Amino acid sequence: MSLVFSDWSVAPPVYILWIFTLVALILGLFGFEDETNKRSRLRSLFTFIFSSLLLLILFLVALRVFFVSEELFKTTRSPNNNYKIEFYLTNGGATTSFGVLGKLDGPLWFEKTVYDDYRMDHADVKWINNHTFSINNHILDLKKGETYSE
């Protein structure tokens, strides 16, 4: 059993990143019309290049959806309803095995992966107390920030 440290994911939903990137790209294009000085032209060029690169990165991240699927199959809450963990069945295709991914919901869109087990297709979850639970014979204490990854 290996316990690893995992930080909260603080990225906003992808559609918000797409909107901001497209707005930056459009503003960068309109900025090329402003030829008052060299600085404004350089700023527009930087905005256009940066937003184009960000669009490319977001496109590559979106391609991941076509190759690795995550299907929600179980949701559990702590006895006092302070913690909510959603379990996803992951499948990378014909040459990979199933896996189970457990994500702890946080405020706004924040989430933290607390359980990641490869070659697993179920999640036997039992809450021990308000912040400790057992999943597939692994005991994790959410208050201490414990996670499991194999």
DRENZAMAR-745878 format. One record per residue: residue number from 0; residue in three letters; x, y, z of N, C-alpha, C, CB in turn. Coordinates in steps of 0.02 Angstrom, whole numbers, plus 32768, in hexadecimal, padded with zeros to 4 digits. Each point is the difference from the previous one (the first is absolute). Glycine has a CB too. Layout:
% residues N
KOLTOR    i   aa   n_x   n_y   n_z  ca_x  ca_y  ca_z   c_x   c_y   c_z  cb_x  cb_y  cb_z
KOLTOR  NUM  Ala     X     Y     Z     X     Y     Z     X     Y     Z     X     Y     Z
...
END
This chain:
% residues 150
KOLTOR    i   aa   n_x   n_y   n_z  ca_x  ca_y  ca_z   c_x   c_y   c_z  cb_x  cb_y  cb_z
KOLTOR    0  Met  802B  7FC5  8000  7FD5  803B  8000  802D  803E  8000  7FA2  7FC2  803E
KOLTOR    1  Ser  804E  806C  7F95  8028  803E  7FFF  7FD2  803C  8009  8056  7FCA  7FB5
KOLTOR    2  Leu  7FBA  805E  807B  7FDA  803D  800B  8028  8039  7FE1  7FCA  7FD4  806B
KOLTOR    3  Val  8016  8052  7F6A  8021  8037  7FDE  7FDD  8041  800E  8027  7FB3  7FA6
KOLTOR    4  Phe  7FFE  8083  8056  7FE4  8043  800B  7FE3  8019  7FBF  8052  8018  805C
KOLTOR    5  Ser  7F72  8001  7FA6  7FDF  8019  7FC4  7FE0  8044  8010  7FEB  7F8A  7FD6
KOLTOR    6  Asp  8025  80A8  8002  7FE4  8042  800B  7FBB  8006  7FE1  8073  8030  8002
KOLTOR    7  Trp  7F69  8002  8013  7FBF  800F  7FE3  8009  8018  7FB9  7FD1  801C  8071
KOLTOR    8  Ser  8001  7FCF  7F64  7FFF  801A  7FBB  7FD9  8041  8001  8006  7F8B  7FCE
KOLTOR    9  Val  801A  80AC  801E  7FE0  8041  8006  7FEF  801E  7FBC  803E  8011  806A
KOLTOR   10  Ala  7FC6  7FC8  7F62  7FF0  801A  7FBD  7FB5  8007  7FF9  8068  7FCA  7FD0
KOLTOR   11  Pro  7F82  806D  8011  7FB8  8007  7FF4  7FE9  7FCE  7FCA  8005  807A  8021
KOLTOR   12  Pro  7FBB  7F7F  7FD6  7FE8  7FD4  7FCB  801C  8014  7FBD  7F97  7FEC  8040
KOLTOR   13  Val  8071  7FE3  7F94  8021  800B  7FBF  7FDB  8033  7FD6  802B  7F8C  8005
KOLTOR   14  Tyr  7F92  8074  7FFE  7FDB  8030  7FD6  800F  8049  8013  7FA6  7FAA  7FF3
KOLTOR   15  Ile  8069  8064  804C  8012  8044  8014  8044  8012  7FE2  7FBE  7FF4  806B
KOLTOR   16  Leu  8072  7FDC  7F96  8041  800D  7FE1  7FF9  800C  7FB5  8036  7FBA  8057
KOLTOR   17  Trp  7F9F  801F  7F88  7FF4  800A  7FB8  7FE6  8046  7FF2  7FE8  7F86  7FF3
KOLTOR   18  Ile  7FE7  8091  8035  7FE2  8042  7FF5  8034  8037  8008  7F91  7FD5  8029
KOLTOR   19  Phe  8096  8029  800E  8033  8033  800C  8035  7FFF  7FC9  7FEC  7FF6  807B
KOLTOR   20  Thr  8027  7FCF  7F6E  8033  7FFC  7FCD  7FE7  801C  7FBD  802F  7F9B  803A
KOLTOR   21  Leu  7F93  8055  7FB5  7FE4  801B  7FC2  7FF9  804C  8003  7FC3  7F94  7FEE
KOLTOR   22  Val  8029  8086  804B  7FFA  8049  8008  8045  8020  7FF9  7F9B  7FF2  804C
KOLTOR   23  Ala  8098  7FF1  7FD2  8044  801B  7FFB  8018  7FFE  7FB8  8018  7FDB  8075
KOLTOR   24  Leu  7FD9  7FEF  7F67  8014  7FFA  7FBA  7FDE  8036  7FD6  8011  7F84  800F
KOLTOR   25  Ile  7FAF  8086  7FFB  7FDB  8033  7FDA  801A  8046  8010  7F9B  7FB6  7FFE
KOLTOR   26  Leu  8070  8058  8042  801B  8042  8013  8046  800A  7FE4  7FBB  7FFD  8068
KOLTOR   27  Gly  806D  7FCE  7F95  8042  8005  7FE2  7FFC  8010  7FB6  802B  7FAF  8055
KOLTOR   28  Leu  7FA5  8032  7F89  7FF8  800E  7FB8  7FE9  8048  7FF4  7FE4  7F88  7FED
KOLTOR   29  Phe  7FED  8090  803C  7FE9  8045  7FF9  8037  8032  8013  7F8C  7FDA  8019
KOLTOR   30  Gly  80A2  8011  8012  8037  802B  8015  8030  8010  7FC8  7FF4  7FD1  8071
KOLTOR   31  Phe  8010  8004  7F5C  802C  800D  7FC7  7FEB  803E  7FD9  8016  7F86  7FF8
KOLTOR   32  Glu  7FAB  808E  800D  7FE8  803C  7FDE  801B  8040  801F  7F99  7FC2  7FE0
KOLTOR   33  Asp  8079  8039  8061  801A  803A  8024  804A  8007  7FF0  7FAA  7FF4  805C
KOLTOR   34  Glu  8067  803C  7F7A  8046  800A  7FEC  801B  8042  801B  7FEB  7FBD  7F98
KOLTOR   35  Thr  7FFD  8058  80A3  8016  8040  801C  8049  7FFF  8015  7F8B  8014  8027
KOLTOR   36  Asn  808B  7FB4  7FF4  8047  7FFB  8012  8017  7FB7  7FFC  7FF5  8066  804B
KOLTOR   37  Lys  804B  7F91  7FBB  801E  7FBD  7FFA  7FEC  7FD4  803B  8060  8032  7FC0
KOLTOR   38  Arg  7F97  7FEC  807B  7FEF  7FDA  803C  7FBC  7FDE  7FFA  8045  8050  8043
KOLTOR   39  Ser  7F89  7FD3  7FA2  7FBE  7FE2  7FF8  8000  7FC7  7FCE  7FCC  806E  801D
KOLTOR   40  Arg  805C  7F9A  7FAF  8006  7FCA  7FCE  8022  7FC2  801E  8006  8057  7FA4
KOLTOR   41  Leu  802E  7FB4  8084  8022  7FC9  8021  7FD2  7FDD  8032  806E  803D  7FF2
KOLTOR   42  Arg  7F6A  7FEA  8032  7FD1  7FE3  8030  7FCC  7FD5  7FDC  8010  8063  804B
KOLTOR   43  Ser  7FD8  7FB4  7F7C  7FD0  7FD9  7FD9  801F  7FC0  7FE6  7FC6  8069  7FE0
KOLTOR   44  Leu  8077  7F9A  800A  8023  7FC5  7FE7  8009  7FCD  8038  803B  8046  7FAA
KOLTOR   45  Phe  7FDA  7FD1  8091  8008  7FD4  803A  7FBD  7FE0  8012  8060  8047  802A
KOLTOR   46  Thr  7F6B  7FE0  7FD8  7FBD  7FE6  8012  7FEA  7FCC  7FCD  7FE3  806D  8036
KOLTOR   47  Phe  8028  7FA0  7F8B  7FEC  7FD1  7FCC  8027  7FBE  8005  7FE3  8061  7FB6
KOLTOR   48  Ile  805F  7FA3  8053  8029  7FC4  8005  7FEF  7FD8  803F  805C  803A  7FC0
KOLTOR   49  Phe  7F9E  7FE8  8079  7FF1  7FDF  803F  7FBC  7FDE  7FFE  8047  8054  803C
KOLTOR   50  Ser  7F86  7FCE  7FAA  7FBE  7FE2  7FFF  7FFC  7FC7  7FCC  7FCF  806E  8023
KOLTOR   51  Ser  8057  7F97  7FA7  8002  7FC9  7FCF  801F  7FC1  801F  8008  8054  7FA2
KOLTOR   52  Leu  802F  7FB5  8083  801F  7FC7  8022  7FD2  7FE2  8034  8070  8034  7FEC
KOLTOR   53  Leu  7F6C  7FF6  8039  7FD1  7FE8  8032  7FC7  7FDA  7FDF  801E  8060  804B
KOLTOR   54  Leu  7FCA  7FB8  7F7C  7FCC  7FDB  7FDC  8019  7FBC  7FEA  7FCF  806D  7FD8
KOLTOR   55  Leu  806E  7F8F  8011  801C  7FBF  7FEC  8005  7FD1  803B  8041  803A  7FA5
KOLTOR   56  Ile  7FD5  7FDE  8094  8005  7FD6  803C  7FBB  7FE8  8016  8068  803F  8023
KOLTOR   57  Leu  7F67  7FEE  7FDC  7FBC  7FED  8013  7FE3  7FCC  7FD0  7FF0  8071  8033
KOLTOR   58  Phe  8021  7F96  7F8E  7FE9  7FCF  7FCF  801E  7FBB  800E  7FF4  805D  7FAB
KOLTOR   59  Leu  804C  7FA1  8065  8020  7FC0  800F  7FE3  7FE1  8040  8068  8029  7FC7
KOLTOR   60  Val  7F88  8001  806A  7FE1  7FE7  803E  7FBA  7FE5  7FF0  8041  8053  8045
KOLTOR   61  Ala  7F9B  7FCF  7F8F  7FBD  7FE8  7FED  8003  7FBE  7FDB  7FDA  8076  7FFA
KOLTOR   62  Leu  805C  7F7D  7FE2  8008  7FC0  7FDD  8004  7FC5  8031  803A  803C  7FA4
KOLTOR   63  Arg  7FDC  7FD2  8099  8005  7FCB  8033  7FBD  7FDF  800C  805D  803F  8035
KOLTOR   64  Val  7F6D  7FE7  7FC3  7FBC  7FE5  800B  7FF2  7FC7  7FD0  7FDA  8071  8028
KOLTOR   65  Phe  8042  7F92  7F9D  7FF4  7FCB  7FCE  8027  7FC1  800F  7FE9  8059  7FAC
KOLTOR   66  Phe  804D  7FAB  807A  802B  7FC6  800C  7FF9  7FE1  8045  804E  8032  7FB0
KOLTOR   67  Val  7FA3  7FF6  8082  7FF7  7FE7  8045  7FBB  8014  8018  807D  8006  8018
KOLTOR   68  Ser  7F5A  7FC9  7FF6  7FBC  8010  8017  7FFC  7FF9  804C  7FD0  7FD9  7F92
KOLTOR   69  Glu  800A  8053  808B  7FF2  7FFD  8048  7FB4  7FFF  8008  806C  803E  801F
KOLTOR   70  Glu  7F7B  7F8D  7FFF  7FB8  7FF9  8009  7FF0  7FFE  804B  7FF6  7FC2  7F91
KOLTOR   71  Leu  7FE1  806D  8085  7FEC  8003  8046  7FD5  7FC2  8010  8003  8080  8000
KOLTOR   72  Phe  8012  7F5A  8033  7FD8  7FC6  8012  7FEC  7FFD  8049  803B  7FC5  7FA5
KOLTOR   73  Lys  7FE2  8067  8085  7FEE  7FFE  8046  800F  8043  8020  8016  7F85  8005
KOLTOR   74  Thr  7FBD  8091  8027  800B  803C  8027  7FF2  7FEF  8049  7FE0  804C  7F9F
KOLTOR   75  Thr  804C  7FCB  808D  7FF7  7FF3  8047  800C  8040  8027  8024  7F88  7FF1
KOLTOR   76  Arg  7FBA  807E  8048  8008  8039  802C  8012  7FE8  8046  7FAC  8043  7FBC
KOLTOR   77  Ser  8079  7FE7  8067  8012  7FEF  8045  7FC1  8001  802B  8076  8030  7FF1
KOLTOR   78  Pro  7F8C  7FB1  8049  7FC4  7FFF  802C  7FE7  8046  8012  8029  7F94  802D
KOLTOR   79  Asn  8003  809D  7FDA  7FE9  8044  8010  7FF8  802C  7FC2  8039  7FF4  806F
KOLTOR   80  Asn  7FCD  7FEF  7F55  7FF8  8023  7FC0  8034  8037  7FF3  7F88  7FE7  8009
KOLTOR   81  Asn  80B1  8016  8018  8036  8031  7FF4  802A  7FEE  7FC3  8002  8018  8079
KOLTOR   82  Tyr  8002  7FA7  7F77  8029  7FE9  7FC8  7FD4  7FDB  7FCE  8065  7FF8  804B
KOLTOR   83  Lys  7FA8  8016  7F75  7FDE  7FDC  7FCA  8035  7FE7  7FD0  7F97  8047  800A
KOLTOR   84  Ile  806A  7F77  7FEA  8031  7FE2  7FD3  7FDA  7FDF  7FC7  8053  7FED  805F
KOLTOR   85  Glu  7FC3  8023  7F64  7FE3  7FE2  7FC5  8032  7FCF  7FE3  7FBA  8067  7FE8
KOLTOR   86  Phe  802F  7F5D  8008  802B  7FCC  7FE5  7FF1  7FF6  7FB6  8006  7FC8  8070
KOLTOR   87  Tyr  8030  8038  7F68  7FFA  7FF9  7FB8  8024  7FC0  7FEA  7FFA  807D  7FF1
KOLTOR   88  Leu  7FE8  7F61  7FDF  8020  7FC6  7FE0  8024  801A  7FC3  7FA7  7FAE  802B
KOLTOR   89  Thr  809B  8048  7FD3  8027  8019  7FC8  8011  7FC7  7FD1  8030  805B  8048
KOLTOR   90  Asn  7FD2  7FB5  7F78  800F  7FCF  7FCD  8029  8022  7FC9  7F97  7FBE  801A
KOLTOR   91  Gly  80A6  802A  7FDC  802B  801E  7FCE  7FFD  7FDF  7FBC  8049  8020  805B
KOLTOR   92  Gly  7F8C  7FAF  7F9C  7FF9  7FDF  7FBF  800E  7FB6  8005  8020  806A  7FC9
KOLTOR   93  Ala  7FE8  7F77  7FFD  8005  7FB8  7FFA  803F  7FE3  8021  7FBF  8009  7F98
KOLTOR   94  Thr  8076  801D  806A  803F  7FE5  801A  800D  8011  8049  802C  8007  7F8D
KOLTOR   95  Thr  7FA4  8018  8094  800A  8011  8047  7FC9  7FE1  802A  8038  806C  7FDF
KOLTOR   96  Ser  7FD4  7F91  8061  7FD1  7FE5  802F  7FD4  8039  801C  8050  7FA1  801D
KOLTOR   97  Phe  7F7A  804B  8004  7FD7  8031  8022  8024  801B  803D  7F98  7FC7  7FD6
KOLTOR   98  Gly  8053  8073  8040  801A  801E  803D  7FC9  8024  8024  8072  800B  7FCC
KOLTOR   99  Val  7F99  8003  8073  7FD0  8025  8029  8022  8040  8018  7FC4  7F96  8025
KOLTOR  100  Leu  801A  80A1  7FD2  8019  8042  8013  7FCE  801E  8031  803C  8010  7F90
KOLTOR  101  Gly  7FDB  8004  80AB  7FD5  8020  8032  8013  8049  8007  7FF3  7F93  803D
KOLTOR  102  Lys  7FDD  809A  7FB8  800C  8048  8003  7FD7  801F  8038  801A  8003  7F84
KOLTOR  103  Leu  8009  8021  80A7  7FE0  8023  8038  7FEA  8044  7FE8  8046  7FC1  8054
KOLTOR  104  Asp  7F7A  804F  7FB4  7FE6  8041  7FEB  8015  8035  8033  7F9F  7FCA  7FC6
KOLTOR  105  Gly  8074  8070  8020  8013  8038  8029  7FD4  803C  7FEF  8076  7FD5  8009
KOLTOR  106  Pro  7F9C  8066  800E  7FD9  803C  7FF0  8008  8012  7FB6  800E  8028  8077
KOLTOR  107  Leu  7FBF  7FF8  7F6E  7FFE  8014  7FBA  800C  7FC3  7FD4  8028  8075  801C
KOLTOR  108  Trp  800A  7F8E  7FB9  800F  7FC8  7FD3  803D  7FD9  8017  7FCE  8040  7FA2
KOLTOR  109  Phe  804B  7FCE  809A  803C  7FDF  8018  7FF0  7FB6  800E  802B  806C  8032
KOLTOR  110  Glu  8006  7F6A  7FBF  7FFA  7FB9  8010  8045  7FE4  800E  7F98  7FF6  7FB9
KOLTOR  111  Lys  8068  7FD3  806C  803F  7FDF  8012  7FF8  7FB5  7FF5  801C  805B  8056
KOLTOR  112  Thr  8013  7F88  7F87  7FFF  7FB8  7FF6  801C  7FDF  803F  800D  800C  7F82
KOLTOR  113  Val  7FC7  7FCE  80A0  8015  7FDF  803E  800A  7FB5  7FF6  7FC2  8057  8040
KOLTOR  114  Tyr  8025  7F8D  7F8A  8007  7FB9  7FF4  8009  7FF4  7FB5  7FBA  7FE5  8065
KOLTOR  115  Asp  807B  7FF7  7F8A  800E  7FF0  7FBA  801D  7FB9  7FFE  8015  807B  7FE1
KOLTOR  116  Asp  7FC3  7F56  8008  8014  7FBA  8000  7FF7  7FE3  7FBA  7FE1  7FF4  807A
KOLTOR  117  Tyr  8056  7FF2  7F6A  8000  7FE2  7FBE  7FF0  7FB5  8006  8054  8056  7FD6
KOLTOR  118  Arg  7F8E  7F8D  7FF9  7FEA  7FBA  7FFF  7FCD  7FF3  8036  806F  7FDE  7FD3
KOLTOR  119  Met  7F60  804F  8031  7FCA  7FFB  8031  7FC0  8016  7FDD  804E  8016  8063
KOLTOR  120  Asp  7F7A  7FC9  7FAD  7FC2  8014  7FDF  7FC6  8009  8031  8027  7FC2  7F9C
KOLTOR  121  His  7FE9  8043  80A4  7FCC  800D  8032  801D  8029  803A  7FC5  7F93  7FE0
KOLTOR  122  Ala  800E  8086  8049  8015  8028  803A  7FD3  7FEC  803B  8028  8061  7FB7
KOLTOR  123  Asp  7FF5  7F79  8078  7FDD  7FEE  803E  8011  8034  8034  8002  7F83  7FE4
KOLTOR  124  Val  7FD1  80AC  8028  800D  8039  802D  7FD9  7FF8  8040  8016  804B  7F9D
KOLTOR  125  Lys  800D  7FBD  809B  7FDF  8000  8042  801E  8039  8029  7FEC  7F82  7FFC
KOLTOR  126  Trp  7FEA  80A9  801E  8018  8038  8029  800C  7FE6  8047  7FC1  8055  7FBA
KOLTOR  127  Ile  807A  7FB9  8061  8012  7FEC  8044  7FE9  8035  8032  8063  7FBF  7FD3
KOLTOR  128  Asn  7FA9  8080  801B  7FE7  8038  8027  7FF3  803A  7FD0  8040  7FDC  806A
KOLTOR  129  Asn  7FBB  8061  7FAF  7FEE  8039  7FD5  8035  8015  7FCF  7FBA  8025  805C
KOLTOR  130  His  8084  7FC4  7FAC  8036  8014  7FD3  802D  7FC6  7FEA  7FFC  806F  8036
KOLTOR  131  Thr  7FF5  7F55  7FE0  8028  7FC5  7FEE  7FD3  7FCD  7FDE  804F  8015  8060
KOLTOR  132  Phe  7FCA  7FD0  7F68  7FD9  7FCD  7FDD  802E  7FC8  7FE8  7FAB  8056  7FDE
KOLTOR  133  Ser  8036  7F71  8015  8024  7FC6  7FE6  7FE6  7FF3  7FB9  8010  7FCE  8075
KOLTOR  134  Ile  801F  802C  7F5C  7FEE  7FF0  7FBC  802C  7FC7  7FE7  7FDA  8077  7FEB
KOLTOR  135  Asn  8006  7F52  8002  8024  7FC5  7FE7  803B  7FEE  802E  7FDD  801F  7F8B
KOLTOR  136  Asn  8016  7FDF  80B6  8031  7FED  8033  8039  8032  8009  7FE5  7F8B  7FE7
KOLTOR  137  His  8011  80B3  8005  8030  8037  800C  7FDD  8033  802B  803D  7FED  7F91
KOLTOR  138  Ile  7FE1  8025  80A7  7FE2  8031  802E  8021  8044  7FF4  7FE7  7FA6  8056
KOLTOR  139  Leu  7FEF  808C  7F9D  8018  8044  7FF3  7FDF  8031  8030  8013  7FE3  7F86
KOLTOR  140  Asp  8016  8049  8095  7FE8  8035  802D  8002  8042  7FDA  8029  7FC2  8068
KOLTOR  141  Leu  7F9C  8058  7F87  7FFD  803E  7FD9  8017  803C  8028  7FA1  7FCF  7FC1
KOLTOR  142  Lys  8058  802E  8081  8016  8038  802A  804C  8008  7FFD  7F9D  7FED  804B
KOLTOR  143  Lys  8087  7FDB  7FAF  8049  8001  7FFA  8017  800A  7FB8  8006  7FB6  8065
KOLTOR  144  Gly  7FCB  8049  7F6C  8012  8009  7FB9  801C  7FC2  7FDF  8016  8075  801B
KOLTOR  145  Glu  7FDC  7F50  8001  8019  7FC3  7FE4  7FDE  7FF0  7FBD  8019  7FD7  8074
KOLTOR  146  Thr  800F  800D  7F5E  7FE6  7FEA  7FBF  8020  7FBC  7FF0  7FEF  8078  7FD8
KOLTOR  147  Tyr  7FF3  7F65  7FF8  801C  7FC0  7FEA  8005  8001  7FB4  7FCF  7FC4  8064
KOLTOR  148  Ser  8069  8025  7F84  800B  7FFC  7FB7  802A  7FC3  7FF1  7FF7  807D  7FF4
KOLTOR  149  Glu  7FF3  7F5C  7FDC  8028  7FC5  7FEC  800F  8004  7FB6  7FCC  7FBA  805B
END
